[in-house]
Amino acid sequence: MGKLKSFVITFDNNKDVYQAGEIVSGKLIADVTEGIKARAVRARLHGFAYVHWTESHGTGEHQRTEHYSAEGTYFDQTLTVWGKDLGDKTGENPTLPAGYHEFPFQYQLGKKLPSSFEGGIGYVRYYIKGIIDRPWRFNHTTKCAFTVLDMYDLNKENSAMVSCFSSLLPSPRRLCFKIATFSAYYTTQMQSRNQNSKTLCCLCCASGPIELQAQTDRGGYCPGETVLVKGSLENNSNTRITKTSARIMQTVTFYASGRSTSRLHTLSSAVGLGCRGRTSGNIGELVLPIPAAPPSGLRYCSIINITYVAQVRAHISGPHMHLEVYLPIKIGSIPLTTPYGGFLSSEYGPAIPGVPDNLGAVAAPLPPPPTYAAVTGGGANIRDSSDSKYTRGQLTFAPQYMYYDWSQHPQK
């Protein structure tokens, strides 16, 4: 790099994961072997969402490719840490002398920011770019991304379920224990249940129906926790159900120009029991660990949405279509607690499904301290159209999310 031996970005206390509302702070560090004529050294902090994909329409010589894109900016702030202010064209430009230089910076994040997310054709990205602004020459630039987390609290997931359970209260005075907490508790603690059935046809004959019923142990989880799926099979056909399977599916939907497109990802999977024809049985207990993943909804982002379901499938032998059940779940950042305090785990909860004893669940042991874990699958290249071929830095990035490691702190 000639006169510039190195130019890097460091974060104070090596912290590169921030919650919305926190202060991002660090240093631009330049090691200069010979004086560099420059207007200024600047730090650009940029947070934005971007979506782009293409679709082919028509056939043959009439085929055309349509581009769909959208962008939203959350902040774009340039801080001058040495030299002239941005836009100042007066006087001589200073010289950045030879030597080792540290230029501190800090920036206050807004409180309503979506979590970082990298999804190939769309992303929510936050980065810092260091710039040595040189007159009449290409600028020296260095870049690195950092993670921002929207702390999605499962305990604040409200719904109309309060009215469904208000009849369980013996008197209106019992409502004094905070209805909002009661509602949030039921939304995410309640099991996600569903069932489906189908009839197999062979020529002109129809078999008896096959029925699949499944449920999760609750409706809200955090990365590091496990989804427990149970269910039953009623096989009134003569065809064997070879097995059942379950998986956590993430659906990411991207929006642009009045259109949308979706991508599906399997986060974890498990295999359960099947049954012979004219019999019934349980599918077993299917354990689905939740890896590091962004929270449901991707709040505050209008062009990307994320949803999660537990898909349960009965695999039917022969050429028949499989029977499937979908169980919606929520993934958050802060674990679910009971109305009276204490965290829930997969083995704790009301004795009667949907109805807590004395309007409170049994509190599980406290969860392990949260850590940060990067998403699997490698990092994304964060170079974009704002970067020149001279841009250096940490150009590969994988977001990190809150993770509760139960491997050393078991839920059971």
C-alpha positions in Angstrom: 0.0 0.0 0.0 3.0 2.3 -0.5 3.2 4.9 2.2 0.5 3.2 4.2 1.8 0.1 5.9 -1.5 -0.8 7.4 -5.0 0.6 8.0 -7.4 -1.3 10.2 -10.5 -0.9 12.3 -10.7 -2.2 15.9 -13.6 -2.1 18.4 -13.2 -1.1 22.0 -12.9 -4.2 24.2 -13.0 -6.4 21.0 -16.8 -5.9 21.1 -18.3 -6.4 17.6 -21.9 -7.3 18.7 -24.2 -4.5 19.8 -27.7 -4.2 20.9 -29.9 -1.5 19.4 -29.5 1.7 21.4 -25.9 1.0 22.4 -22.8 3.1 21.5 -20.4 1.7 18.9 -16.9 2.7 19.7 -13.4 1.9 18.5 -10.4 3.2 16.6 -9.1 3.6 13.1 -5.4 2.6 13.3 -3.0 3.8 10.5 0.6 2.8 10.3 2.2 5.3 7.9 5.8 4.9 6.7 6.0 8.3 5.0 3.8 11.4 5.3 0.6 11.3 3.3 -1.1 14.4 1.9 -4.8 14.1 2.9 -7.8 16.2 3.5 -8.9 14.1 6.5 -9.3 10.7 8.1 -13.0 9.7 8.4 -15.1 6.9 9.8 -18.3 6.2 7.9 -21.0 4.2 9.8 -23.7 2.8 7.7 -26.7 0.6 8.5 -29.1 -0.4 5.8 -31.2 -3.2 4.2 -30.9 -4.3 0.6 -32.8 -6.8 -1.6 -32.1 -7.7 -5.2 -33.1 -10.7 -7.4 -33.9 -11.4 -11.0 -36.7 -13.3 -12.8 -36.9 -14.5 -16.3 -40.2 -13.9 -18.2 -41.2 -15.1 -21.7 -39.6 -17.8 -23.8 -37.2 -18.0 -26.7 -36.2 -14.8 -28.3 -38.9 -13.0 -26.3 -37.3 -14.0 -23.0 -36.3 -11.1 -20.8 -34.8 -10.7 -17.4 -36.5 -8.4 -14.9 -34.6 -7.0 -11.9 -36.3 -6.3 -8.6 -34.6 -4.4 -5.9 -35.3 -2.3 -2.8 -33.3 -0.6 -0.1 -33.8 1.0 3.3 -31.3 3.1 5.2 -31.3 3.2 9.0 -28.3 5.5 9.4 -25.4 6.8 7.3 -23.1 9.0 9.4 -19.6 10.1 8.4 -17.3 11.2 11.3 -14.1 13.2 10.8 -11.5 11.9 13.2 -8.6 13.9 11.9 -8.2 16.8 9.4 -10.7 18.9 7.7 -14.5 18.6 8.2 -16.4 17.1 5.3 -17.0 19.7 2.6 -14.3 22.0 3.9 -12.3 23.2 0.8 -10.5 26.1 2.3 -6.7 26.4 2.8 -4.0 23.8 2.3 -4.6 20.2 3.0 -2.7 18.8 6.0 -0.2 16.0 5.9 -0.7 12.8 7.9 2.8 12.3 9.3 4.7 9.1 9.3 4.2 6.9 12.4 1.5 4.9 14.2 -1.8 6.7 14.6 -5.0 5.8 16.5 -8.2 7.7 15.8 -11.0 7.0 18.2 -14.6 7.1 17.0 -18.0 6.4 18.6 -21.6 6.4 17.4 -25.0 6.1 19.2 -27.2 3.5 17.6 -31.0 4.0 17.4 -33.3 1.9 19.5 -35.4 0.6 16.7 -33.0 -1.3 14.4 -33.5 -4.7 12.8 -31.1 -7.5 13.6 -28.2 -8.1 11.3 -29.0 -10.7 8.6 -27.3 -12.1 5.6 -29.6 -13.9 3.2 -27.8 -14.0 -0.2 -30.3 -11.9 -2.3 -31.1 -9.7 0.6 -29.5 -8.6 3.9 -29.6 -6.2 6.8 -26.0 -5.0 7.2 -24.1 -2.6 9.5 -20.5 -1.6 8.8 -17.7 0.9 9.5 -15.5 2.2 6.8 -12.3 4.0 7.5 -11.3 6.5 4.8 -8.1 8.4 4.3 -9.4 11.2 2.0 -6.7 12.1 -0.4 -7.0 15.0 -2.9 -6.6 14.0 -6.6 -5.8 10.4 -5.7 -7.7 7.3 -4.8 -8.7 7.1 -1.2 -7.3 4.5 1.2 -10.2 2.6 2.6 -10.7 -0.2 5.1 -14.0 -1.8 6.1 -15.5 -4.2 8.5 -19.1 -5.2 9.6 -20.5 -5.5 13.0 -23.6 -7.2 14.4 -26.6 -5.3 15.7 -29.3 -7.2 17.7 -32.9 -6.3 18.1 -33.6 -7.9 21.5 -36.9 -9.7 20.7 -38.4 -10.6 24.1 -40.7 -13.6 23.8 -42.4 -12.4 27.0 -43.8 -9.4 25.2 -45.4 -11.4 22.4 -49.0 -10.2 22.9 -52.2 -11.7 21.4 -55.9 -11.9 22.0 -55.5 -15.1 23.9 -56.3 -13.3 27.2 -60.0 -13.3 26.4 -59.8 -17.1 25.7 -58.6 -17.8 29.2 -60.2 -15.0 31.2 -63.1 -17.5 32.0 -60.6 -19.6 33.9 -60.2 -16.8 36.5 -62.6 -17.2 39.4 -63.2 -13.4 39.9 -62.2 -10.2 38.1 -59.9 -9.4 41.0 -57.6 -12.1 39.8 -56.8 -9.9 36.8 -54.7 -7.7 39.0 -51.6 -9.8 38.4 -50.9 -8.1 35.1 -53.0 -9.2 32.1 -50.2 -8.2 29.7 -47.8 -10.7 31.2 -50.5 -13.4 31.2 -51.2 -12.8 27.5 -47.5 -12.8 26.5 -46.9 -16.0 28.5 -49.7 -17.9 26.7 -48.8 -16.7 23.2 -45.4 -18.3 23.4 -45.8 -21.0 26.1 -48.9 -22.6 24.5 -48.1 -25.6 22.5 -48.3 -25.3 18.7 -50.7 -28.0 17.5 -52.0 -29.1 14.2 -53.3 -32.2 12.4 -53.9 -33.4 8.9 -55.3 -36.4 7.2 -55.5 -38.0 3.7 -57.0 -40.9 1.9 -54.9 -43.1 -0.4 -56.4 -44.0 -3.7 -55.5 -46.9 -5.9 -57.4 -47.2 -9.2 -61.1 -47.0 -8.2 -60.5 -48.0 -4.6 -60.0 -45.7 -1.6 -58.4 -46.7 1.6 -59.3 -45.6 5.1 -57.8 -42.2 6.1 -54.4 -41.7 7.5 -54.3 -39.1 10.3 -51.3 -37.3 11.7 -51.4 -35.1 14.8 -48.4 -33.3 16.2 -47.6 -30.6 18.7 -44.6 -28.7 20.1 -43.9 -28.4 23.8 -44.5 -24.6 23.5 -44.6 -21.8 20.9 -41.5 -19.7 21.7 -37.8 -20.5 21.8 -34.4 -19.0 21.7 -31.3 -20.2 19.9 -29.6 -23.0 22.0 -33.0 -24.3 23.2 -34.7 -27.4 21.7 -38.1 -27.8 20.2 -39.7 -31.1 21.4 -42.2 -32.5 19.0 -44.7 -35.3 19.9 -47.6 -36.7 18.0 -49.6 -39.7 16.9 -50.5 -41.6 13.8 -53.8 -43.3 12.9 -53.2 -45.5 9.9 -56.5 -46.9 8.6 -55.0 -47.8 5.2 -53.2 -51.0 4.2 -50.0 -49.0 3.4 -47.1 -48.8 5.7 -45.9 -45.5 7.1 -42.1 -46.1 7.0 -41.2 -43.3 9.4 -42.0 -39.8 10.5 -39.6 -36.8 10.4 -39.5 -33.3 11.7 -37.5 -30.3 10.9 -37.3 -26.6 11.8 -37.8 -24.6 8.6 -36.9 -20.9 8.2 -38.7 -19.0 5.5 -37.2 -15.7 4.4 -39.4 -13.5 2.2 -37.9 -10.6 0.3 -40.0 -7.7 -1.0 -39.3 -5.3 -3.9 -41.3 -3.4 -6.5 -44.6 -4.8 -5.5 -43.3 -8.4 -5.8 -41.9 -11.0 -3.4 -39.8 -14.1 -3.5 -39.0 -16.6 -0.7 -36.1 -18.9 0.3 -36.5 -21.9 2.6 -33.7 -23.2 4.9 -33.7 -26.3 7.1 -32.1 -25.5 10.5 -32.3 -28.9 12.2 -34.1 -32.2 11.7 -34.9 -35.5 13.4 -36.5 -38.9 12.6 -39.4 -40.5 14.4 -41.4 -43.7 14.3 -43.8 -45.0 11.7 -46.5 -47.7 11.8 -47.9 -50.6 9.8 -51.2 -50.5 8.0 -54.4 -50.8 10.1 -52.5 -49.7 13.2 -51.9 -46.6 15.2 -49.1 -45.3 17.5 -47.0 -42.4 18.7 -44.3 -40.8 16.6 -41.9 -40.7 19.5 -40.2 -37.6 20.9 -38.4 -35.7 18.2 -35.7 -33.3 19.5 -35.0 -30.3 17.3 -32.1 -28.0 18.5 -32.3 -24.4 17.4 -29.0 -23.1 16.1 -27.9 -19.4 16.0 -30.6 -17.7 14.0 -32.2 -14.2 13.6 -35.4 -13.5 15.5 -38.8 -14.0 14.0 -40.2 -11.2 11.9 -37.0 -9.2 11.6 -38.7 -6.2 13.2 -38.2 -2.7 11.8 -37.2 -4.1 8.3 -40.0 -3.6 5.7 -38.4 -5.5 2.8 -37.4 -8.8 4.6 -39.5 -11.0 6.8 -38.5 -14.2 8.6 -40.8 -16.9 9.9 -40.3 -20.3 11.4 -42.3 -23.6 11.5 -41.7 -27.1 12.7 -42.7 -29.4 9.8 -43.7 -32.9 10.7 -44.0 -35.5 7.9 -45.4 -39.0 7.7 -43.5 -40.9 5.0 -45.9 -43.2 3.2 -44.4 -46.2 1.3 -45.0 -46.5 -2.4 -45.8 -43.6 -4.9 -48.0 -41.7 -2.5 -47.5 -38.1 -1.4 -46.3 -37.7 2.1 -48.6 -36.3 4.8 -47.4 -33.1 6.4 -48.3 -30.9 9.4 -46.9 -27.4 10.0 -46.5 -26.0 13.5 -45.7 -22.3 13.7 -43.1 -21.2 16.3 -41.5 -18.0 17.3 -37.7 -17.5 17.8 -36.6 -14.7 20.0 -33.6 -13.3 21.8 -34.8 -13.3 25.4 -36.1 -16.6 26.9 -39.6 -17.1 28.0 -40.4 -16.8 31.7 -43.5 -17.7 33.7 -46.0 -15.1 34.9 -44.4 -15.4 38.3 -40.8 -15.3 37.2 -38.4 -18.1 36.5 -37.4 -19.4 33.1 -39.1 -22.2 31.2 -37.3 -25.1 29.7 -38.7 -27.9 27.5 -39.4 -30.0 30.6 -41.3 -27.4 32.6 -44.7 -25.8 32.2 -48.3 -26.3 33.2 -49.4 -29.7 34.5 -52.5 -29.5 32.2 -51.8 -28.3 28.7 -52.9 -24.7 28.3 -54.0 -24.2 31.9 -51.3 -23.4 34.5 -51.6 -24.6 38.1 -52.7 -21.6 40.2 -52.2 -19.5 37.1 -48.4 -20.0 37.2 -46.0 -22.6 35.7 -43.3 -24.4 37.5 -40.1 -22.3 37.1 -37.2 -24.1 35.5 -33.6 -23.5 36.6 -32.1 -20.3 35.3 -30.7 -20.7 31.8 -27.0 -20.5 31.1 -25.5 -17.1 30.5 -26.1 -16.0 26.9 -23.2 -16.0 24.5 -23.0 -15.0 20.9 -22.8 -17.6 18.1 -22.3 -17.0 14.4 -24.7 -18.5 11.9 -23.5 -21.6 10.1 -22.6 -21.8 6.4 -19.7 -19.4 6.2 -19.6 -15.7 6.0 -21.0 -13.3 3.3 -18.8 -11.0 1.2 -19.6 -7.5 2.3 -18.0 -5.7 -0.6 -20.7 -3.6 -2.4 -21.0 -0.9 -5.1 -19.7 1.7 -2.6 -16.3 0.0 -2.4 -13.4 0.5 -4.8 -10.9 -2.2 -5.8 -8.6 -0.7 -3.2 -10.9 -1.3 -0.3 -9.2 -3.5 2.4 -10.3 -4.9 5.7 -12.4 -7.8 7.0 -14.6 -8.3 3.9 -16.2 -11.6 5.0 -18.8 -11.4 7.7 -21.3 -13.7 9.5 -23.8 -12.2 11.9 -23.8 -13.4 15.5 -27.0 -14.0 17.6 -27.8 -14.6 21.2 -27.3 -18.3 22.1 -28.0 -20.2 25.3 -25.7 -23.1 25.5 -27.5 -25.9 27.3 -24.9 -28.5 26.5 -23.2 -27.7 29.8 -26.4 -26.6 31.5 -29.0 -29.3 30.5 -32.7 -28.5 30.2 -33.8 -31.8 31.7 
